[in-house]
Amino acid sequence: MKRLLICLTALLLSLVSLAQGDSDVVAEGQEESASMVAEALEGDGMVAKADSSAYITASLVIVEPDKESLITYFGHAALRLQCPSAGLDYCFSFDSMTSGSFWALVTGADRTTLLPIVTSEFIERYTSQHRKVYEHELNLTLEEEQRLWQMVDKLVDMHDYLQTDFAYHGCAGETASIIASALDGHLHYPSMVSGIDRTHYEIINKYMTPESWTKLMLSIFVSHDTHTELADNEEKLIVPSLLETVWKETRIVGTDGS
């Protein structure tokens, strides 16, 4: 039977209590992630336990938009991975390497990379801006959760830098792509996806307010390629709130079609 991709939704308003102690520095998270995850994934009891949530829980995290800034206008998407048995709780987030510089963004000089951020720090970053953070637990098997954490851990170790391009290398699309790559099977999207606008330009325009400065921002922010008609449904999910809405109705279809 097809299973819903998202099985639980929660609003994260307070800091999360972490078993790993007082560390809340991103740099420490980067240094410790590889060794701790390897230990968690290779533990003797990992496969024996039937309840995978005791080992790994994977969630899509959506941060609401802040319309006061170009950088935060559409919100943010990230991946949260928890391993209670090893005391691990990280949000893997595509973060700017130029501190969200407007000039770097519009000139194409901005670069993002995948960073492991202790979840309490990630939540505090946005709640301090009075922005709500939503968590959508993913309905994954233990094997998919293990594979997903191994994948993001390798990406972090690679220190790969992506040119910031909202339409093609934005946080929502990149996060969704990583999650989809870890699945045994494929995603079956709801019928609503076919009704979504056909180009990146149309999709972005729909989520912008009618003020003149936002329309100017749109013309600066996107390239001529964004007018190309999209054939792939996954390419349409570039706005975090749109990804959130669609994935609530999306199902995972196994390799055998079930």
Phi and psi in degrees as GROMACS dihedral restraints (atoms count N, CA, C in turn):
[ dihedral_restraints ]
;  ai    aj    ak    al  type     phi  dphi    fc
    3     4     5     6     1   -63.9    20    10
    4     5     6     7     1   141.5    20    10
    6     7     8     9     1  -114.1    20    10
    7     8     9    10     1   141.8    20    10
    9    10    11    12     1   -61.3    20    10
   10    11    12    13     1   139.3    20    10
   12    13    14    15     1   -68.4    20    10
   13    14    15    16     1   -40.4    20    10
   15    16    17    18     1  -108.0    20    10
   16    17    18    19     1   127.1    20    10
   18    19    20    21     1  -111.6    20    10
   19    20    21    22     1   -12.5    20    10
   21    22    23    24     1  -158.2    20    10
   22    23    24    25     1   138.8    20    10
   24    25    26    27     1  -124.6    20    10
   25    26    27    28     1   138.5    20    10
   27    28    29    30     1  -143.5    20    10
   28    29    30    31     1   152.6    20    10
   30    31    32    33     1   -99.0    20    10
   31    32    33    34     1   120.6    20    10
   33    34    35    36     1   -95.1    20    10
   34    35    36    37     1   106.9    20    10
   36    37    38    39     1  -111.3    20    10
   37    38    39    40     1   -22.5    20    10
   39    40    41    42     1  -119.7    20    10
   40    41    42    43     1   167.0    20    10
   42    43    44    45     1   -69.0    20    10
   43    44    45    46     1   148.1    20    10
   45    46    47    48     1   -91.8    20    10
   46    47    48    49     1   136.3    20    10
   48    49    50    51     1   -78.7    20    10
   49    50    51    52     1   122.9    20    10
   51    52    53    54     1  -109.1    20    10
   52    53    54    55     1   140.9    20    10
   54    55    56    57     1   -79.2    20    10
   55    56    57    58     1   -14.9    20    10
   57    58    59    60     1   -83.5    20    10
   58    59    60    61     1     5.0    20    10
   60    61    62    63     1   104.0    20    10
   61    62    63    64     1  -150.1    20    10
   63    64    65    66     1   -91.5    20    10
   64    65    66    67     1    -0.3    20    10
   66    67    68    69     1   -67.6    20    10
   67    68    69    70     1   124.4    20    10
   69    70    71    72     1  -139.8    20    10
   70    71    72    73     1    31.4    20    10
   72    73    74    75     1  -107.8    20    10
   73    74    75    76     1   131.6    20    10
   75    76    77    78     1   -57.8    20    10
   76    77    78    79     1   -43.2    20    10
   78    79    80    81     1   -59.2    20    10
   79    80    81    82     1   -40.4    20    10
   81    82    83    84     1   -65.5    20    10
   82    83    84    85     1   -37.5    20    10
   84    85    86    87     1   -61.8    20    10
   85    86    87    88     1   -40.2    20    10
   87    88    89    90     1   -64.3    20    10
   88    89    90    91     1   -41.8    20    10
   90    91    92    93     1   -71.7    20    10
   91    92    93    94     1   -35.2    20    10
   93    94    95    96     1   -92.0    20    10
   94    95    96    97     1   -18.3    20    10
   96    97    98    99     1   -58.4    20    10
   97    98    99   100     1   -48.3    20    10
   99   100   101   102     1   -60.0    20    10
  100   101   102   103     1   -49.4    20    10
  102   103   104   105     1   -68.6    20    10
  103   104   105   106     1   -40.2    20    10
  105   106   107   108     1   -69.5    20    10
  106   107   108   109     1   -40.2    20    10
  108   109   110   111     1   -67.5    20    10
  109   110   111   112     1   -41.5    20    10
  111   112   113   114     1   -58.4    20    10
  112   113   114   115     1   -42.8    20    10
  114   115   116   117     1   -64.9    20    10
  115   116   117   118     1   -41.8    20    10
  117   118   119   120     1   -66.7    20    10
  118   119   120   121     1   -38.8    20    10
  120   121   122   123     1   -79.4    20    10
  121   122   123   124     1   -22.1    20    10
  123   124   125   126     1  -105.4    20    10
  124   125   126   127     1     6.7    20    10
  126   127   128   129     1   -61.6    20    10
  127   128   129   130     1   148.8    20    10
  129   130   131   132     1   -61.9    20    10
  130   131   132   133     1   -31.8    20    10
  132   133   134   135     1   -91.2    20    10
  133   134   135   136     1     0.6    20    10
  135   136   137   138     1   -60.3    20    10
  136   137   138   139     1   -47.6    20    10
  138   139   140   141     1   -82.1    20    10
  139   140   141   142     1   -24.4    20    10
  141   142   143   144     1   -70.4    20    10
  142   143   144   145     1   -30.6    20    10
  144   145   146   147     1   -78.0    20    10
  145   146   147   148     1   129.9    20    10
  147   148   149   150     1   -75.9    20    10
  148   149   150   151     1   -34.7    20    10
  150   151   152   153     1   -83.2    20    10
  151   152   153   154     1   100.3    20    10
  153   154   155   156     1   -67.4    20    10
  154   155   156   157     1   -23.0    20    10
  156   157   158   159     1   -64.6    20    10
  157   158   159   160     1   -20.5    20    10
  159   160   161   162     1   -72.6    20    10
  160   161   162   163     1   -14.3    20    10
  162   163   164   165     1  -112.7    20    10
  163   164   165   166     1   -56.3    20    10
  165   166   167   168     1  -138.1    20    10
  166   167   168   169     1   134.7    20    10
  168   169   170   171     1  -124.7    20    10
  169   170   171   172     1   129.3    20    10
  171   172   173   174     1  -112.5    20    10
  172   173   174   175     1   136.6    20    10
  174   175   176   177     1  -141.0    20    10
  175   176   177   178     1   144.6    20    10
  177   178   179   180     1   -85.0    20    10
  178   179   180   181     1   128.4    20    10
  180   181   182   183     1  -111.9    20    10
  181   182   183   184     1   129.3    20    10
  183   184   185   186     1  -121.3    20    10
  184   185   186   187     1   127.8    20    10
  186   187   188   189     1  -104.8    20    10
  187   188   189   190     1   132.2    20    10
  189   190   191   192     1   -67.6    20    10
  190   191   192   193     1   154.6    20    10
  192   193   194   195     1   -67.3    20    10
  193   194   195   196     1   158.8    20    10
  195   196   197   198     1  -124.8    20    10
  196   197   198   199     1   105.3    20    10
  198   199   200   201     1   -72.6    20    10
  199   200   201   202     1    -2.2    20    10
  201   202   203   204     1   -84.2    20    10
  202   203   204   205     1    -9.0    20    10
  204   205   206   207     1  -137.2    20    10
  205   206   207   208     1   144.8    20    10
  207   208   209   210     1   -62.8    20    10
  208   209   210   211     1   -40.5    20    10
  210   211   212   213     1   -65.9    20    10
  211   212   213   214     1   -34.1    20    10
  213   214   215   216     1  -107.9    20    10
  214   215   216   217     1     8.4    20    10
  216   217   218   219     1   -59.7    20    10
  217   218   219   220     1   -36.5    20    10
  219   220   221   222     1  -102.3    20    10
  220   221   222   223     1     4.5    20    10
  222   223   224   225     1    86.7    20    10
  223   224   225   226     1  -163.7    20    10
  225   226   227   228     1  -147.7    20    10
  226   227   228   229     1   150.6    20    10
  228   229   230   231     1  -127.9    20    10
  229   230   231   232     1   143.0    20    10
  231   232   233   234     1  -151.0    20    10
  232   233   234   235     1   174.3    20    10
  234   235   236   237     1  -117.0    20    10
  235   236   237   238     1   125.7    20    10
  237   238   239   240     1  -103.8    20    10
  238   239   240   241     1   129.8    20    10
  240   241   242   243     1  -125.2    20    10
  241   242   243   244     1   128.3    20    10
  243   244   245   246     1  -121.9    20    10
  244   245   246   247     1   140.2    20    10
  246   247   248   249     1  -133.2    20    10
  247   248   249   250     1    85.5    20    10
  249   250   251   252     1   -56.6    20    10
  250   251   252   253     1   -36.5    20    10
  252   253   254   255     1   -65.4    20    10
  253   254   255   256     1   -23.4    20    10
  255   256   257   258     1  -108.0    20    10
  256   257   258   259     1     1.6    20    10
  258   259   260   261     1    69.4    20    10
  259   260   261   262     1    35.0    20    10
  261   262   263   264     1  -111.2    20    10
  262   263   264   265     1   140.4    20    10
  264   265   266   267     1  -156.7    20    10
  265   266   267   268     1   102.2    20    10
  267   268   269   270     1  -128.1    20    10
  268   269   270   271     1   148.9    20    10
  270   271   272   273     1  -106.7    20    10
  271   272   273   274     1   122.7    20    10
  273   274   275   276     1   -93.8    20    10
  274   275   276   277     1   114.2    20    10
  276   277   278   279     1  -128.8    20    10
  277   278   279   280     1   137.0    20    10
  279   280   281   282     1   -80.4    20    10
  280   281   282   283     1   107.6    20    10
  282   283   284   285     1  -113.9    20    10
  283   284   285   286     1   148.4    20    10
  285   286   287   288     1   -70.3    20    10
  286   287   288   289     1   141.4    20    10
  288   289   290   291     1   -93.4    20    10
  289   290   291   292     1     2.1    20    10
  291   292   293   294     1  -119.2    20    10
  292   293   294   295     1    24.8    20    10
  294   295   296   297     1    57.0    20    10
  295   296   297   298     1    32.8    20    10
  297   298   299   300     1    67.8    20    10
  298   299   300   301     1    35.4    20    10
  300   301   302   303     1   -66.6    20    10
  301   302   303   304     1   127.2    20    10
  303   304   305   306     1   -60.7    20    10
  304   305   306   307     1   -44.1    20    10
  306   307   308   309     1   -62.9    20    10
  307   308   309   310     1   -42.9    20    10
  309   310   311   312     1   -62.9    20    10
  310   311   312   313     1   -36.3    20    10
  312   313   314   315     1   -67.3    20    10
  313   314   315   316     1   -49.6    20    10
  315   316   317   318     1   -74.3    20    10
  316   317   318   319     1   -21.0    20    10
  318   319   320   321     1   -94.1    20    10
  319   320   321   322     1    -3.1    20    10
  321   322   323   324     1    80.6    20    10
  322   323   324   325     1    11.2    20    10
  324   325   326   327     1   -89.8    20    10
  325   326   327   328     1   -11.0    20    10
  327   328   329   330     1   -71.9    20    10
  328   329   330   331     1   144.9    20    10
  330   331   332   333     1  -130.9    20    10
  331   332   333   334     1   143.1    20    10
  333   334   335   336     1  -120.2    20    10
  334   335   336   337     1   154.7    20    10
  336   337   338   339     1  -143.5    20    10
  337   338   339   340     1   157.8    20    10
  339   340   341   342     1   -82.6    20    10
  340   341   342   343     1   121.5    20    10
  342   343   344   345     1  -120.6    20    10
  343   344   345   346     1   139.9    20    10
  345   346   347   348     1   -88.3    20    10
  346   347   348   349     1   119.2    20    10
  348   349   350   351     1  -119.1    20    10
  349   350   351   352     1   128.7    20    10
  351   352   353   354     1   -53.5    20    10
  352   353   354   355     1   132.3    20    10
  354   355   356   357     1   -58.4    20    10
  355   356   357   358     1   -38.7    20    10
  357   358   359   360     1   -60.6    20    10
  358   359   360   361     1   -39.2    20    10
  360   361   362   363     1   -70.3    20    10
  361   362   363   364     1   -39.3    20    10
  363   364   365   366     1   -60.5    20    10
  364   365   366   367     1   -46.4    20    10
  366   367   368   369     1   -65.1    20    10
  367   368   369   370     1   -43.3    20    10
  369   370   371   372     1   -62.8    20    10
  370   371   372   373     1   -34.7    20    10
  372   373   374   375     1   -54.7    20    10
  373   374   375   376     1   -40.7    20    10
  375   376   377   378     1   -95.2    20    10
  376   377   378   379     1   -35.2    20    10
  378   379   380   381     1   -67.3    20    10
  379   380   381   382     1   -26.7    20    10
  381   382   383   384     1   -68.7    20    10
  382   383   384   385     1   -19.8    20    10
  384   385   386   387     1   -95.1    20    10
  385   386   387   388     1     7.4    20    10
  387   388   389   390     1    62.4    20    10
  388   389   390   391     1    38.1    20    10
  390   391   392   393     1  -112.6    20    10
  391   392   393   394     1   134.9    20    10
  393   394   395   396     1   -77.5    20    10
  394   395   396   397     1   146.1    20    10
  396   397   398   399     1  -122.5    20    10
  397   398   399   400     1   123.2    20    10
  399   400   401   402     1  -110.4    20    10
  400   401   402   403     1   139.7    20    10
  402   403   404   405     1  -115.7    20    10
  403   404   405   406     1   131.7    20    10
  405   406   407   408     1  -121.5    20    10
  406   407   408   409     1   103.9    20    10
  408   409   410   411     1   -67.4    20    10
  409   410   411   412     1   133.6    20    10
  411   412   413   414     1   -90.1    20    10
  412   413   414   415     1   139.3    20    10
  414   415   416   417     1   -88.0    20    10
  415   416   417   418     1    69.1    20    10
  417   418   419   420     1  -103.6    20    10
  418   419   420   421     1   156.0    20    10
  420   421   422   423     1   -78.0    20    10
  421   422   423   424     1   166.1    20    10
  423   424   425   426     1   -58.8    20    10
  424   425   426   427     1   -42.1    20    10
  426   427   428   429     1   -63.7    20    10
  427   428   429   430     1   -39.5    20    10
  429   430   431   432     1   -67.3    20    10
  430   431   432   433     1   -39.1    20    10
  432   433   434   435     1   -65.0    20    10
  433   434   435   436     1   -42.3    20    10
  435   436   437   438     1   -62.0    20    10
  436   437   438   439     1   -46.0    20    10
  438   439   440   441     1   -62.4    20    10
  439   440   441   442     1   -40.4    20    10
  441   442   443   444     1   -62.4    20    10
  442   443   444   445     1   -45.0    20    10
  444   445   446   447     1   -66.9    20    10
  445   446   447   448     1   -39.3    20    10
  447   448   449   450     1   -62.0    20    10
  448   449   450   451     1   -39.2    20    10
  450   451   452   453     1   -64.5    20    10
  451   452   453   454     1   -48.2    20    10
  453   454   455   456     1   -69.0    20    10
  454   455   456   457     1   -32.9    20    10
  456   457   458   459     1   -63.2    20    10
  457   458   459   460     1   -40.7    20    10
  459   460   461   462     1   -66.2    20    10
  460   461   462   463     1   -39.4    20    10
  462   463   464   465     1   -64.4    20    10
  463   464   465   466     1   -38.6    20    10
  465   466   467   468     1   -64.2    20    10
  466   467   468   469     1   -44.0    20    10
  468   469   470   471     1   -64.5    20    10
  469   470   471   472     1   -29.3    20    10
  471   472   473   474     1   -71.7    20    10
  472   473   474   475     1   -22.0    20    10
  474   475   476   477     1    51.9    20    10
  475   476   477   478     1    42.3    20    10
  477   478   479   480     1   -77.2    20    10
  478   479   480   481     1   135.7    20    10
  480   481   482   483     1  -112.0    20    10
  481   482   483   484     1   129.0    20    10
  483   484   485   486     1  -104.7    20    10
  484   485   486   487     1   137.3    20    10
  486   487   488   489     1   -67.1    20    10
  487   488   489   490     1   129.5    20    10
  489   490   491   492     1   -68.0    20    10
  490   491   492   493     1   117.2    20    10
  492   493   494   495     1  -145.1    20    10
  493   494   495   496     1   107.3    20    10
  495   496   497   498     1   -56.0    20    10
  496   497   498   499     1   -40.1    20    10
  498   499   500   501     1   -74.0    20    10
  499   500   501   502     1   -34.4    20    10
  501   502   503   504     1  -115.2    20    10
  502   503   504   505     1   -22.8    20    10
  504   505   506   507     1  -135.1    20    10
  505   506   507   508     1    41.2    20    10
  507   508   509   510     1   -84.0    20    10
  508   509   510   511     1   169.4    20    10
  510   511   512   513     1   -63.1    20    10
  511   512   513   514     1   -39.3    20    10
  513   514   515   516     1   -66.7    20    10
  514   515   516   517     1   -50.0    20    10
  516   517   518   519     1   -64.6    20    10
  517   518   519   520     1   -42.0    20    10
  519   520   521   522     1   -68.8    20    10
  520   521   522   523     1   -41.3    20    10
  522   523   524   525     1   -64.6    20    10
  523   524   525   526     1   -44.3    20    10
  525   526   527   528     1   -62.4    20    10
  526   527   528   529     1   -38.6    20    10
  528   529   530   531     1   -64.6    20    10
  529   530   531   532     1   -41.1    20    10
  531   532   533   534     1   -63.2    20    10
  532   533   534   535     1   -46.0    20    10
  534   535   536   537     1   -62.7    20    10
  535   536   537   538     1   -45.9    20    10
  537   538   539   540     1   -62.2    20    10
  538   539   540   541     1   -32.9    20    10
  540   541   542   543     1   -69.5    20    10
  541   542   543   544     1   -19.5    20    10
  543   544   545   546     1   -91.4    20    10
  544   545   546   547     1    -3.3    20    10
  546   547   548   549     1   -81.7    20    10
  547   548   549   550     1   148.7    20    10
  549   550   551   552     1   -89.7    20    10
  550   551   552   553     1    91.3    20    10
  552   553   554   555     1   125.0    20    10
  553   554   555   556     1  -152.7    20    10
  555   556   557   558     1  -142.8    20    10
  556   557   558   559     1   169.1    20    10
  558   559   560   561     1   -90.8    20    10
  559   560   561   562     1   135.0    20    10
  561   562   563   564     1  -107.9    20    10
  562   563   564   565     1   109.3    20    10
  564   565   566   567     1   -83.7    20    10
  565   566   567   568     1   149.2    20    10
  567   568   569   570     1   -68.7    20    10
  568   569   570   571     1   164.8    20    10
  570   571   572   573     1   -62.9    20    10
  571   572   573   574     1   -22.5    20    10
  573   574   575   576     1   -59.7    20    10
  574   575   576   577     1   -25.7    20    10
  576   577   578   579     1   -64.9    20    10
  577   578   579   580     1   -36.7    20    10
  579   580   581   582     1   -64.1    20    10
  580   581   582   583     1   -23.0    20    10
  582   583   584   585     1   -88.3    20    10
  583   584   585   586     1    -4.1    20    10
  585   586   587   588     1   -70.8    20    10
  586   587   588   589     1   147.6    20    10
  588   589   590   591     1   -48.8    20    10
  589   590   591   592     1   154.2    20    10
  591   592   593   594     1   -87.7    20    10
  592   593   594   595     1   -16.1    20    10
  594   595   596   597     1  -126.6    20    10
  595   596   597   598     1   159.2    20    10
  597   598   599   600     1   -60.3    20    10
  598   599   600   601     1   -38.0    20    10
  600   601   602   603     1   -60.6    20    10
  601   602   603   604     1   -46.0    20    10
  603   604   605   606     1   -64.6    20    10
  604   605   606   607     1   -39.6    20    10
  606   607   608   609     1   -65.1    20    10
  607   608   609   610     1   -47.7    20    10
  609   610   611   612     1   -62.3    20    10
  610   611   612   613     1   -44.3    20    10
  612   613   614   615     1   -59.6    20    10
  613   614   615   616     1   -36.0    20    10
  615   616   617   618     1   -66.2    20    10
  616   617   618   619     1   -29.0    20    10
  618   619   620   621     1   -95.1    20    10
  619   620   621   622     1     9.7    20    10
  621   622   623   624     1  -106.9    20    10
  622   623   624   625     1   148.6    20    10
  624   625   626   627     1   -76.6    20    10
  625   626   627   628     1   160.2    20    10
  627   628   629   630     1   -76.9    20    10
  628   629   630   631     1    -1.5    20    10
  630   631   632   633     1   -59.5    20    10
  631   632   633   634     1   148.8    20    10
  633   634   635   636     1   -61.9    20    10
  634   635   636   637     1   -34.4    20    10
  636   637   638   639     1   -68.0    20    10
  637   638   639   640     1   -29.8    20    10
  639   640   641   642     1   -72.9    20    10
  640   641   642   643     1   -33.8    20    10
  642   643   644   645     1   -68.7    20    10
  643   644   645   646     1   -37.1    20    10
  645   646   647   648     1   -64.3    20    10
  646   647   648   649     1   -41.5    20    10
  648   649   650   651     1   -59.3    20    10
  649   650   651   652     1   -41.8    20    10
  651   652   653   654     1   -60.4    20    10
  652   653   654   655     1   -43.4    20    10
  654   655   656   657     1   -66.4    20    10
  655   656   657   658     1   -29.0    20    10
  657   658   659   660     1   -80.5    20    10
  658   659   660   661     1   -37.1    20    10
  660   661   662   663     1   -76.4    20    10
  661   662   663   664     1   -29.2    20    10
  663   664   665   666     1  -117.8    20    10
  664   665   666   667     1   154.1    20    10
  666   667   668   669     1   -98.2    20    10
  667   668   669   670     1   175.2    20    10
  669   670   671   672     1   -64.8    20    10
  670   671   672   673     1   -23.3    20    10
  672   673   674   675     1   -63.9    20    10
  673   674   675   676     1   -21.7    20    10
  675   676   677   678     1   -73.1    20    10
  676   677   678   679     1    -5.0    20    10
  678   679   680   681     1   -90.5    20    10
  679   680   681   682     1    -3.9    20    10
  681   682   683   684     1   -71.9    20    10
  682   683   684   685     1   133.9    20    10
  684   685   686   687     1   -67.6    20    10
  685   686   687   688     1   137.5    20    10
  687   688   689   690     1   -95.7    20    10
  688   689   690   691     1   130.7    20    10
  690   691   692   693     1   -98.6    20    10
  691   692   693   694     1   -25.2    20    10
  693   694   695   696     1   -93.4    20    10
  694   695   696   697     1   124.5    20    10
  696   697   698   699     1   -60.7    20    10
  697   698   699   700     1   -36.6    20    10
  699   700   701   702     1   -62.9    20    10
  700   701   702   703     1   -29.6    20    10
  702   703   704   705     1   -69.7    20    10
  703   704   705   706     1   -16.0    20    10
  705   706   707   708     1   -81.3    20    10
  706   707   708   709     1   -17.8    20    10
  708   709   710   711     1   -89.0    20    10
  709   710   711   712     1    63.7    20    10
  711   712   713   714     1  -101.4    20    10
  712   713   714   715     1   -14.9    20    10
  714   715   716   717     1   -98.8    20    10
  715   716   717   718     1   126.2    20    10
  717   718   719   720     1   -50.4    20    10
  718   719   720   721     1   -44.3    20    10
  720   721   722   723     1   -68.1    20    10
  721   722   723   724     1   -30.0    20    10
  723   724   725   726     1   -70.6    20    10
  724   725   726   727     1   -43.0    20    10
  726   727   728   729     1   -58.1    20    10
  727   728   729   730     1   -43.6    20    10
  729   730   731   732     1   -60.0    20    10
  730   731   732   733     1   -47.7    20    10
  732   733   734   735     1   -63.4    20    10
  733   734   735   736     1   -46.7    20    10
  735   736   737   738     1   -69.0    20    10
  736   737   738   739     1   -42.6    20    10
  738   739   740   741     1   -68.3    20    10
  739   740   741   742     1   -21.5    20    10
  741   742   743   744     1   -64.8    20    10
  742   743   744   745     1   -22.6    20    10
  744   745   746   747     1  -111.9    20    10
  745   746   747   748     1     5.7    20    10
  747   748   749   750     1   -89.2    20    10
  748   749   750   751     1   144.1    20    10
  750   751   752   753     1  -119.3    20    10
  751   752   753   754     1   154.8    20    10
  753   754   755   756     1   -98.1    20    10
  754   755   756   757     1   125.7    20    10
  756   757   758   759     1  -105.2    20    10
  757   758   759   760     1   124.9    20    10
  759   760   761   762     1   -66.1    20    10
  760   761   762   763     1   168.3    20    10
  762   763   764   765     1   -63.9    20    10
  763   764   765   766     1   -22.7    20    10
  765   766   767   768     1   -91.7    20    10
  766   767   768   769     1     6.2    20    10
  768   769   770   771     1    89.0    20    10
  769   770   771   772     1    -2.1    20    10
